[in-house]
Amino acid sequence: MKTASNELQKLRSMAENSLNKTAELQQVLAQIEASLSRVESQKVIEKTNKI
């Protein structure tokens, strides 16, 4: 019984770590997307100003 409890505790910990990594990954991807968007906006502004 104690082994099953320990195993469940280990699996729960792994699941929590996985969720944390997923949230971190989503945050990093959002930051990258925002940076790319800013670069694209800057290119549009530069092209608009040249015309």
C-alpha atoms as a printed R data frame, in Angstrom:
   type eleno elety resid chain resno     x      y       z
1  ATOM     1    CA   MET     A     1 0.000  0.000   0.000
2  ATOM     2    CA   LYS     A     2 2.807  2.371   0.860
3  ATOM     3    CA   THR     A     3 4.499  1.669  -2.485
4  ATOM     4    CA   ALA     A     4 1.327  2.576  -4.396
5  ATOM     5    CA   SER     A     5 1.018  5.785  -2.401
6  ATOM     6    CA   ASN     A     6 4.624  6.693  -3.129
7  ATOM     7    CA   GLU     A     7 4.151  5.933  -6.808
8  ATOM     8    CA   LEU     A     8 1.033  8.113  -6.968
9  ATOM     9    CA   GLN     A     9 2.889 10.920  -5.228
10 ATOM    10    CA   LYS     A    10 5.753 10.622  -7.731
11 ATOM    11    CA   LEU     A    11 3.353 10.641 -10.681
12 ATOM    12    CA   ARG     A    12 1.533 13.671  -9.297
13 ATOM    13    CA   SER     A    13 4.829 15.508  -8.936
14 ATOM    14    CA   MET     A    14 5.769 14.643 -12.526
15 ATOM    15    CA   ALA     A    15 2.389 15.881 -13.759
16 ATOM    16    CA   GLU     A    16 2.760 19.176 -11.864
17 ATOM    17    CA   ASN     A    17 6.250 19.694 -13.294
18 ATOM    18    CA   SER     A    18 4.931 19.005 -16.772
19 ATOM    19    CA   LEU     A    19 2.186 21.604 -16.341
20 ATOM    20    CA   ASN     A    20 4.709 24.154 -15.108
21 ATOM    21    CA   LYS     A    21 6.935 23.513 -18.113
22 ATOM    22    CA   THR     A    22 3.947 23.849 -20.430
23 ATOM    23    CA   ALA     A    23 3.047 27.233 -18.913
24 ATOM    24    CA   GLU     A    24 6.652 28.399 -19.203
25 ATOM    25    CA   LEU     A    25 6.817 27.241 -22.810
26 ATOM    26    CA   GLN     A    26 3.608 29.093 -23.652
27 ATOM    27    CA   GLN     A    27 4.999 32.240 -22.036
28 ATOM    28    CA   VAL     A    28 8.243 32.013 -24.037
29 ATOM    29    CA   LEU     A    29 6.331 31.397 -27.263
30 ATOM    30    CA   ALA     A    30 4.132 34.427 -26.549
31 ATOM    31    CA   GLN     A    31 7.230 36.572 -25.989
32 ATOM    32    CA   ILE     A    32 8.739 35.377 -29.276
33 ATOM    33    CA   GLU     A    33 5.498 36.071 -31.106
34 ATOM    34    CA   ALA     A    34 5.334 39.573 -29.619
35 ATOM    35    CA   SER     A    35 8.925 40.267 -30.673
36 ATOM    36    CA   LEU     A    36 8.238 39.092 -34.223
37 ATOM    37    CA   SER     A    37 5.125 41.225 -34.343
38 ATOM    38    CA   ARG     A    38 7.089 44.308 -33.237
39 ATOM    39    CA   VAL     A    39 9.725 43.668 -35.916
40 ATOM    40    CA   GLU     A    40 7.052 43.316 -38.599
41 ATOM    41    CA   SER     A    41 5.330 46.496 -37.419
42 ATOM    42    CA   GLN     A    42 8.635 48.358 -37.499
43 ATOM    43    CA   LYS     A    43 9.250 47.185 -41.096
44 ATOM    44    CA   VAL     A    44 5.803 48.422 -42.128
45 ATOM    45    CA   ILE     A    45 6.412 51.786 -40.475
46 ATOM    46    CA   GLU     A    46 9.794 52.134 -42.190
47 ATOM    47    CA   LYS     A    47 8.296 51.291 -45.604
48 ATOM    48    CA   THR     A    48 5.426 53.725 -45.017
49 ATOM    49    CA   ASN     A    49 7.842 56.511 -44.112
50 ATOM    50    CA   LYS     A    50 9.934 55.926 -47.270
51 ATOM    51    CA   ILE     A    51 6.941 56.440 -49.562
